Amino acid sequence: MSTFVSMITWAGDTRPHHVEIRAAIDARFQDLRDAGFHSLVFLPDDHACTAVMVASCGDDGDVARIASAIWPDRAVRVESMCFDDDVVPAWIGREEEPPPTDAYLAAVFRAVVAA
């Protein structure tokens, strides 16, 4: 098993609120934990539902399955970095929607720095 740190962004016209995501995790916590889920922390962002997730999985596909299982009714974008394996690329992206704009990424960076 490898340890992955992933940026998780829920997509769609109506994005779930972080309170809803927390409740969904609580409702399925043991199943998620059994799949490799470790923790999830939300990023401060008024326009998106974005979080950082840590999981221990066999590969990035397993990470994507965990992220999708948290809120199955919404598409989710997953960008993962593996910490245990030197032979994989640093970032593994699973694209289900266009990448965020530079302005969005700059706003997330500013919010993380300000926190």
Phi and psi in radians as a Rosetta constraint file:
Dihedral C 1 N 2 CA 2 C 2 CIRCULARHARMONIC -1.954 0.35
Dihedral N 2 CA 2 C 2 N 3 CIRCULARHARMONIC 2.732 0.35
Dihedral C 2 N 3 CA 3 C 3 CIRCULARHARMONIC -1.702 0.35
Dihedral N 3 CA 3 C 3 N 4 CIRCULARHARMONIC 2.214 0.35
Dihedral C 3 N 4 CA 4 C 4 CIRCULARHARMONIC -2.036 0.35
Dihedral N 4 CA 4 C 4 N 5 CIRCULARHARMONIC 2.402 0.35
Dihedral C 4 N 5 CA 5 C 5 CIRCULARHARMONIC -1.941 0.35
Dihedral N 5 CA 5 C 5 N 6 CIRCULARHARMONIC 2.194 0.35
Dihedral C 5 N 6 CA 6 C 6 CIRCULARHARMONIC -2.271 0.35
Dihedral N 6 CA 6 C 6 N 7 CIRCULARHARMONIC 2.480 0.35
Dihedral C 6 N 7 CA 7 C 7 CIRCULARHARMONIC -1.549 0.35
Dihedral N 7 CA 7 C 7 N 8 CIRCULARHARMONIC 2.148 0.35
Dihedral C 7 N 8 CA 8 C 8 CIRCULARHARMONIC -2.004 0.35
Dihedral N 8 CA 8 C 8 N 9 CIRCULARHARMONIC 2.176 0.35
Dihedral C 8 N 9 CA 9 C 9 CIRCULARHARMONIC -2.260 0.35
Dihedral N 9 CA 9 C 9 N 10 CIRCULARHARMONIC 2.100 0.35
Dihedral C 9 N 10 CA 10 C 10 CIRCULARHARMONIC -1.431 0.35
Dihedral N 10 CA 10 C 10 N 11 CIRCULARHARMONIC 2.362 0.35
Dihedral C 10 N 11 CA 11 C 11 CIRCULARHARMONIC -1.936 0.35
Dihedral N 11 CA 11 C 11 N 12 CIRCULARHARMONIC 3.091 0.35
Dihedral C 11 N 12 CA 12 C 12 CIRCULARHARMONIC 2.055 0.35
Dihedral N 12 CA 12 C 12 N 13 CIRCULARHARMONIC 2.978 0.35
Dihedral C 12 N 13 CA 13 C 13 CIRCULARHARMONIC -1.118 0.35
Dihedral N 13 CA 13 C 13 N 14 CIRCULARHARMONIC -0.716 0.35
Dihedral C 13 N 14 CA 14 C 14 CIRCULARHARMONIC -2.073 0.35
Dihedral N 14 CA 14 C 14 N 15 CIRCULARHARMONIC 2.012 0.35
Dihedral C 14 N 15 CA 15 C 15 CIRCULARHARMONIC -1.612 0.35
Dihedral N 15 CA 15 C 15 N 16 CIRCULARHARMONIC 2.526 0.35
Dihedral C 15 N 16 CA 16 C 16 CIRCULARHARMONIC -1.158 0.35
Dihedral N 16 CA 16 C 16 N 17 CIRCULARHARMONIC 2.637 0.35
Dihedral C 16 N 17 CA 17 C 17 CIRCULARHARMONIC -1.472 0.35
Dihedral N 17 CA 17 C 17 N 18 CIRCULARHARMONIC 2.673 0.35
Dihedral C 17 N 18 CA 18 C 18 CIRCULARHARMONIC -1.050 0.35
Dihedral N 18 CA 18 C 18 N 19 CIRCULARHARMONIC -0.492 0.35
Dihedral C 18 N 19 CA 19 C 19 CIRCULARHARMONIC -1.149 0.35
Dihedral N 19 CA 19 C 19 N 20 CIRCULARHARMONIC -0.691 0.35
Dihedral C 19 N 20 CA 20 C 20 CIRCULARHARMONIC -1.161 0.35
Dihedral N 20 CA 20 C 20 N 21 CIRCULARHARMONIC -0.702 0.35
Dihedral C 20 N 21 CA 21 C 21 CIRCULARHARMONIC -1.119 0.35
Dihedral N 21 CA 21 C 21 N 22 CIRCULARHARMONIC -0.766 0.35
Dihedral C 21 N 22 CA 22 C 22 CIRCULARHARMONIC -1.032 0.35
Dihedral N 22 CA 22 C 22 N 23 CIRCULARHARMONIC -0.765 0.35
Dihedral C 22 N 23 CA 23 C 23 CIRCULARHARMONIC -1.116 0.35
Dihedral N 23 CA 23 C 23 N 24 CIRCULARHARMONIC -0.686 0.35
Dihedral C 23 N 24 CA 24 C 24 CIRCULARHARMONIC -1.133 0.35
Dihedral N 24 CA 24 C 24 N 25 CIRCULARHARMONIC -0.699 0.35
Dihedral C 24 N 25 CA 25 C 25 CIRCULARHARMONIC -1.131 0.35
Dihedral N 25 CA 25 C 25 N 26 CIRCULARHARMONIC -0.787 0.35
Dihedral C 25 N 26 CA 26 C 26 CIRCULARHARMONIC -1.041 0.35
Dihedral N 26 CA 26 C 26 N 27 CIRCULARHARMONIC -0.690 0.35
Dihedral C 26 N 27 CA 27 C 27 CIRCULARHARMONIC -1.185 0.35
Dihedral N 27 CA 27 C 27 N 28 CIRCULARHARMONIC -0.513 0.35
Dihedral C 27 N 28 CA 28 C 28 CIRCULARHARMONIC -2.058 0.35
Dihedral N 28 CA 28 C 28 N 29 CIRCULARHARMONIC 0.356 0.35
Dihedral C 28 N 29 CA 29 C 29 CIRCULARHARMONIC -0.961 0.35
Dihedral N 29 CA 29 C 29 N 30 CIRCULARHARMONIC -0.809 0.35
Dihedral C 29 N 30 CA 30 C 30 CIRCULARHARMONIC -1.140 0.35
Dihedral N 30 CA 30 C 30 N 31 CIRCULARHARMONIC -0.716 0.35
Dihedral C 30 N 31 CA 31 C 31 CIRCULARHARMONIC -1.115 0.35
Dihedral N 31 CA 31 C 31 N 32 CIRCULARHARMONIC -0.754 0.35
Dihedral C 31 N 32 CA 32 C 32 CIRCULARHARMONIC -1.115 0.35
Dihedral N 32 CA 32 C 32 N 33 CIRCULARHARMONIC -0.752 0.35
Dihedral C 32 N 33 CA 33 C 33 CIRCULARHARMONIC -1.076 0.35
Dihedral N 33 CA 33 C 33 N 34 CIRCULARHARMONIC -0.752 0.35
Dihedral C 33 N 34 CA 34 C 34 CIRCULARHARMONIC -1.090 0.35
Dihedral N 34 CA 34 C 34 N 35 CIRCULARHARMONIC -0.542 0.35
Dihedral C 34 N 35 CA 35 C 35 CIRCULARHARMONIC -1.367 0.35
Dihedral N 35 CA 35 C 35 N 36 CIRCULARHARMONIC -0.258 0.35
Dihedral C 35 N 36 CA 36 C 36 CIRCULARHARMONIC 2.166 0.35
Dihedral N 36 CA 36 C 36 N 37 CIRCULARHARMONIC -0.082 0.35
Dihedral C 36 N 37 CA 37 C 37 CIRCULARHARMONIC -1.045 0.35
Dihedral N 37 CA 37 C 37 N 38 CIRCULARHARMONIC 2.376 0.35
Dihedral C 37 N 38 CA 38 C 38 CIRCULARHARMONIC -2.023 0.35
Dihedral N 38 CA 38 C 38 N 39 CIRCULARHARMONIC -0.965 0.35
Dihedral C 38 N 39 CA 39 C 39 CIRCULARHARMONIC -2.772 0.35
Dihedral N 39 CA 39 C 39 N 40 CIRCULARHARMONIC 2.863 0.35
Dihedral C 39 N 40 CA 40 C 40 CIRCULARHARMONIC -2.570 0.35
Dihedral N 40 CA 40 C 40 N 41 CIRCULARHARMONIC 2.295 0.35
Dihedral C 40 N 41 CA 41 C 41 CIRCULARHARMONIC -2.244 0.35
Dihedral N 41 CA 41 C 41 N 42 CIRCULARHARMONIC 2.270 0.35
Dihedral C 41 N 42 CA 42 C 42 CIRCULARHARMONIC -1.428 0.35
Dihedral N 42 CA 42 C 42 N 43 CIRCULARHARMONIC 2.510 0.35
Dihedral C 42 N 43 CA 43 C 43 CIRCULARHARMONIC -1.559 0.35
Dihedral N 43 CA 43 C 43 N 44 CIRCULARHARMONIC 2.514 0.35
Dihedral C 43 N 44 CA 44 C 44 CIRCULARHARMONIC -1.254 0.35
Dihedral N 44 CA 44 C 44 N 45 CIRCULARHARMONIC 1.993 0.35
Dihedral C 44 N 45 CA 45 C 45 CIRCULARHARMONIC -2.745 0.35
Dihedral N 45 CA 45 C 45 N 46 CIRCULARHARMONIC 2.109 0.35
Dihedral C 45 N 46 CA 46 C 46 CIRCULARHARMONIC -1.343 0.35
Dihedral N 46 CA 46 C 46 N 47 CIRCULARHARMONIC -0.355 0.35
Dihedral C 46 N 47 CA 47 C 47 CIRCULARHARMONIC -1.896 0.35
Dihedral N 47 CA 47 C 47 N 48 CIRCULARHARMONIC -0.039 0.35
Dihedral C 47 N 48 CA 48 C 48 CIRCULARHARMONIC -2.611 0.35
Dihedral N 48 CA 48 C 48 N 49 CIRCULARHARMONIC 2.861 0.35
Dihedral C 48 N 49 CA 49 C 49 CIRCULARHARMONIC -1.909 0.35
Dihedral N 49 CA 49 C 49 N 50 CIRCULARHARMONIC 1.710 0.35
Dihedral C 49 N 50 CA 50 C 50 CIRCULARHARMONIC -2.200 0.35
Dihedral N 50 CA 50 C 50 N 51 CIRCULARHARMONIC 2.436 0.35
Dihedral C 50 N 51 CA 51 C 51 CIRCULARHARMONIC -2.511 0.35
Dihedral N 51 CA 51 C 51 N 52 CIRCULARHARMONIC 2.856 0.35
Dihedral C 51 N 52 CA 52 C 52 CIRCULARHARMONIC -1.890 0.35
Dihedral N 52 CA 52 C 52 N 53 CIRCULARHARMONIC 2.202 0.35
Dihedral C 52 N 53 CA 53 C 53 CIRCULARHARMONIC -2.044 0.35
Dihedral N 53 CA 53 C 53 N 54 CIRCULARHARMONIC 2.443 0.35
Dihedral C 53 N 54 CA 54 C 54 CIRCULARHARMONIC -1.968 0.35
Dihedral N 54 CA 54 C 54 N 55 CIRCULARHARMONIC 2.290 0.35
Dihedral C 54 N 55 CA 55 C 55 CIRCULARHARMONIC -2.577 0.35
Dihedral N 55 CA 55 C 55 N 56 CIRCULARHARMONIC 2.654 0.35
Dihedral C 55 N 56 CA 56 C 56 CIRCULARHARMONIC -1.901 0.35
Dihedral N 56 CA 56 C 56 N 57 CIRCULARHARMONIC 2.001 0.35
Dihedral C 56 N 57 CA 57 C 57 CIRCULARHARMONIC -2.496 0.35
Dihedral N 57 CA 57 C 57 N 58 CIRCULARHARMONIC 2.964 0.35
Dihedral C 57 N 58 CA 58 C 58 CIRCULARHARMONIC -1.286 0.35
Dihedral N 58 CA 58 C 58 N 59 CIRCULARHARMONIC -0.631 0.35
Dihedral C 58 N 59 CA 59 C 59 CIRCULARHARMONIC -2.792 0.35
Dihedral N 59 CA 59 C 59 N 60 CIRCULARHARMONIC 3.138 0.35
Dihedral C 59 N 60 CA 60 C 60 CIRCULARHARMONIC -1.184 0.35
Dihedral N 60 CA 60 C 60 N 61 CIRCULARHARMONIC -0.405 0.35
Dihedral C 60 N 61 CA 61 C 61 CIRCULARHARMONIC -1.137 0.35
Dihedral N 61 CA 61 C 61 N 62 CIRCULARHARMONIC -0.669 0.35
Dihedral C 61 N 62 CA 62 C 62 CIRCULARHARMONIC -1.127 0.35
Dihedral N 62 CA 62 C 62 N 63 CIRCULARHARMONIC -0.681 0.35
Dihedral C 62 N 63 CA 63 C 63 CIRCULARHARMONIC -1.059 0.35
Dihedral N 63 CA 63 C 63 N 64 CIRCULARHARMONIC -0.799 0.35
Dihedral C 63 N 64 CA 64 C 64 CIRCULARHARMONIC -1.080 0.35
Dihedral N 64 CA 64 C 64 N 65 CIRCULARHARMONIC -0.657 0.35
Dihedral C 64 N 65 CA 65 C 65 CIRCULARHARMONIC -1.149 0.35
Dihedral N 65 CA 65 C 65 N 66 CIRCULARHARMONIC -0.703 0.35
Dihedral C 65 N 66 CA 66 C 66 CIRCULARHARMONIC -1.097 0.35
Dihedral N 66 CA 66 C 66 N 67 CIRCULARHARMONIC -0.844 0.35
Dihedral C 66 N 67 CA 67 C 67 CIRCULARHARMONIC -1.049 0.35
Dihedral N 67 CA 67 C 67 N 68 CIRCULARHARMONIC -0.706 0.35
Dihedral C 67 N 68 CA 68 C 68 CIRCULARHARMONIC -1.189 0.35
Dihedral N 68 CA 68 C 68 N 69 CIRCULARHARMONIC -0.554 0.35
Dihedral C 68 N 69 CA 69 C 69 CIRCULARHARMONIC -1.289 0.35
Dihedral N 69 CA 69 C 69 N 70 CIRCULARHARMONIC -0.385 0.35
Dihedral C 69 N 70 CA 70 C 70 CIRCULARHARMONIC -1.108 0.35
Dihedral N 70 CA 70 C 70 N 71 CIRCULARHARMONIC -0.835 0.35
Dihedral C 70 N 71 CA 71 C 71 CIRCULARHARMONIC -2.359 0.35
Dihedral N 71 CA 71 C 71 N 72 CIRCULARHARMONIC 1.418 0.35
Dihedral C 71 N 72 CA 72 C 72 CIRCULARHARMONIC -1.146 0.35
Dihedral N 72 CA 72 C 72 N 73 CIRCULARHARMONIC -0.314 0.35
Dihedral C 72 N 73 CA 73 C 73 CIRCULARHARMONIC -1.433 0.35
Dihedral N 73 CA 73 C 73 N 74 CIRCULARHARMONIC -0.071 0.35
Dihedral C 73 N 74 CA 74 C 74 CIRCULARHARMONIC -2.199 0.35
Dihedral N 74 CA 74 C 74 N 75 CIRCULARHARMONIC 2.542 0.35
Dihedral C 74 N 75 CA 75 C 75 CIRCULARHARMONIC -1.177 0.35
Dihedral N 75 CA 75 C 75 N 76 CIRCULARHARMONIC 2.590 0.35
Dihedral C 75 N 76 CA 76 C 76 CIRCULARHARMONIC -2.342 0.35
Dihedral N 76 CA 76 C 76 N 77 CIRCULARHARMONIC 2.436 0.35
Dihedral C 76 N 77 CA 77 C 77 CIRCULARHARMONIC -1.770 0.35
Dihedral N 77 CA 77 C 77 N 78 CIRCULARHARMONIC 2.300 0.35
Dihedral C 77 N 78 CA 78 C 78 CIRCULARHARMONIC -2.223 0.35
Dihedral N 78 CA 78 C 78 N 79 CIRCULARHARMONIC 2.168 0.35
Dihedral C 78 N 79 CA 79 C 79 CIRCULARHARMONIC -2.150 0.35
Dihedral N 79 CA 79 C 79 N 80 CIRCULARHARMONIC 2.061 0.35
Dihedral C 79 N 80 CA 80 C 80 CIRCULARHARMONIC -2.046 0.35
Dihedral N 80 CA 80 C 80 N 81 CIRCULARHARMONIC 2.609 0.35
Dihedral C 80 N 81 CA 81 C 81 CIRCULARHARMONIC -2.206 0.35
Dihedral N 81 CA 81 C 81 N 82 CIRCULARHARMONIC 2.213 0.35
Dihedral C 81 N 82 CA 82 C 82 CIRCULARHARMONIC -1.569 0.35
Dihedral N 82 CA 82 C 82 N 83 CIRCULARHARMONIC 2.309 0.35
Dihedral C 82 N 83 CA 83 C 83 CIRCULARHARMONIC -1.723 0.35
Dihedral N 83 CA 83 C 83 N 84 CIRCULARHARMONIC -0.223 0.35
Dihedral C 83 N 84 CA 84 C 84 CIRCULARHARMONIC -1.865 0.35
Dihedral N 84 CA 84 C 84 N 85 CIRCULARHARMONIC -0.133 0.35
Dihedral C 84 N 85 CA 85 C 85 CIRCULARHARMONIC -2.207 0.35
Dihedral N 85 CA 85 C 85 N 86 CIRCULARHARMONIC 1.980 0.35
Dihedral C 85 N 86 CA 86 C 86 CIRCULARHARMONIC -1.319 0.35
Dihedral N 86 CA 86 C 86 N 87 CIRCULARHARMONIC -0.201 0.35
Dihedral C 86 N 87 CA 87 C 87 CIRCULARHARMONIC -1.622 0.35
Dihedral N 87 CA 87 C 87 N 88 CIRCULARHARMONIC -0.094 0.35
Dihedral C 87 N 88 CA 88 C 88 CIRCULARHARMONIC -1.679 0.35
Dihedral N 88 CA 88 C 88 N 89 CIRCULARHARMONIC 2.717 0.35
Dihedral C 88 N 89 CA 89 C 89 CIRCULARHARMONIC -1.070 0.35
Dihedral N 89 CA 89 C 89 N 90 CIRCULARHARMONIC 2.674 0.35
Dihedral C 89 N 90 CA 90 C 90 CIRCULARHARMONIC -1.039 0.35
Dihedral N 90 CA 90 C 90 N 91 CIRCULARHARMONIC -0.798 0.35
Dihedral C 90 N 91 CA 91 C 91 CIRCULARHARMONIC -2.056 0.35
Dihedral N 91 CA 91 C 91 N 92 CIRCULARHARMONIC 2.300 0.35
Dihedral C 91 N 92 CA 92 C 92 CIRCULARHARMONIC -2.026 0.35
Dihedral N 92 CA 92 C 92 N 93 CIRCULARHARMONIC 2.006 0.35
Dihedral C 92 N 93 CA 93 C 93 CIRCULARHARMONIC -1.826 0.35
Dihedral N 93 CA 93 C 93 N 94 CIRCULARHARMONIC 2.436 0.35
Dihedral C 93 N 94 CA 94 C 94 CIRCULARHARMONIC -1.996 0.35
Dihedral N 94 CA 94 C 94 N 95 CIRCULARHARMONIC 1.780 0.35
Dihedral C 94 N 95 CA 95 C 95 CIRCULARHARMONIC -1.516 0.35
Dihedral N 95 CA 95 C 95 N 96 CIRCULARHARMONIC 2.088 0.35
Dihedral C 95 N 96 CA 96 C 96 CIRCULARHARMONIC -2.085 0.35
Dihedral N 96 CA 96 C 96 N 97 CIRCULARHARMONIC -0.117 0.35
Dihedral C 96 N 97 CA 97 C 97 CIRCULARHARMONIC -2.630 0.35
Dihedral N 97 CA 97 C 97 N 98 CIRCULARHARMONIC 2.911 0.35
Dihedral C 97 N 98 CA 98 C 98 CIRCULARHARMONIC -1.043 0.35
Dihedral N 98 CA 98 C 98 N 99 CIRCULARHARMONIC 2.633 0.35
Dihedral C 98 N 99 CA 99 C 99 CIRCULARHARMONIC -1.094 0.35
Dihedral N 99 CA 99 C 99 N 100 CIRCULARHARMONIC 2.673 0.35
Dihedral C 99 N 100 CA 100 C 100 CIRCULARHARMONIC -1.133 0.35
Dihedral N 100 CA 100 C 100 N 101 CIRCULARHARMONIC 2.714 0.35
Dihedral C 100 N 101 CA 101 C 101 CIRCULARHARMONIC -1.258 0.35
Dihedral N 101 CA 101 C 101 N 102 CIRCULARHARMONIC 2.830 0.35
Dihedral C 101 N 102 CA 102 C 102 CIRCULARHARMONIC -1.059 0.35
Dihedral N 102 CA 102 C 102 N 103 CIRCULARHARMONIC -0.645 0.35
Dihedral C 102 N 103 CA 103 C 103 CIRCULARHARMONIC -1.108 0.35
Dihedral N 103 CA 103 C 103 N 104 CIRCULARHARMONIC -0.712 0.35
Dihedral C 103 N 104 CA 104 C 104 CIRCULARHARMONIC -1.111 0.35
Dihedral N 104 CA 104 C 104 N 105 CIRCULARHARMONIC -0.836 0.35
Dihedral C 104 N 105 CA 105 C 105 CIRCULARHARMONIC -1.088 0.35
Dihedral N 105 CA 105 C 105 N 106 CIRCULARHARMONIC -0.663 0.35
Dihedral C 105 N 106 CA 106 C 106 CIRCULARHARMONIC -1.128 0.35
Dihedral N 106 CA 106 C 106 N 107 CIRCULARHARMONIC -0.685 0.35
Dihedral C 106 N 107 CA 107 C 107 CIRCULARHARMONIC -1.145 0.35
Dihedral N 107 CA 107 C 107 N 108 CIRCULARHARMONIC -0.703 0.35
Dihedral C 107 N 108 CA 108 C 108 CIRCULARHARMONIC -1.116 0.35
Dihedral N 108 CA 108 C 108 N 109 CIRCULARHARMONIC -0.765 0.35
Dihedral C 108 N 109 CA 109 C 109 CIRCULARHARMONIC -1.042 0.35
Dihedral N 109 CA 109 C 109 N 110 CIRCULARHARMONIC -0.803 0.35
Dihedral C 109 N 110 CA 110 C 110 CIRCULARHARMONIC -1.069 0.35
Dihedral N 110 CA 110 C 110 N 111 CIRCULARHARMONIC -0.693 0.35
Dihedral C 110 N 111 CA 111 C 111 CIRCULARHARMONIC -1.162 0.35
Dihedral N 111 CA 111 C 111 N 112 CIRCULARHARMONIC -0.683 0.35
Dihedral C 111 N 112 CA 112 C 112 CIRCULARHARMONIC -1.174 0.35
Dihedral N 112 CA 112 C 112 N 113 CIRCULARHARMONIC -0.732 0.35
Dihedral C 112 N 113 CA 113 C 113 CIRCULARHARMONIC -1.142 0.35
Dihedral N 113 CA 113 C 113 N 114 CIRCULARHARMONIC -0.647 0.35
Dihedral C 113 N 114 CA 114 C 114 CIRCULARHARMONIC -1.286 0.35
Dihedral N 114 CA 114 C 114 N 115 CIRCULARHARMONIC -0.418 0.35
